[in-house]
């Protein structure tokens, strides 16, 4: 079963997205801030991380930089999730190390396509 770490501070978003992904057959681990996301990435080594960019304690950009800067977690694909749809936000997320970017509100089919693509690339790279 594919394990996804969902790093999301908004309870409603977290609950809605995690339930929808579980129904699609994914195992979900949850972190509520960037610091917890970095810690859990190292502990549970998920197949993929969905990273909200606007997080308390440590934002998603810094959390992604830490994950991608650690040899143990750098190969985990990270998809940025943000309500900010500006082109410079996408560039900022990719520069921080995110492998892809998606906007909120989440379009599940679009996100599933990005998850599938990122997992295929990660498996090829291994």
Secondary structure, 3 states (H helix, E strand, C coil): CCEEEEECCCHHHHHHHHHHHHHCCCEEEEECCHHHHHHHHHHHCCCEEEEECCCCCCCHHHHHHHHHHCCCCCCCEEEEEECCCCHHHHHHHHHHCCCEEEECCCCHHHHHHHHHHHHHHHHHHC
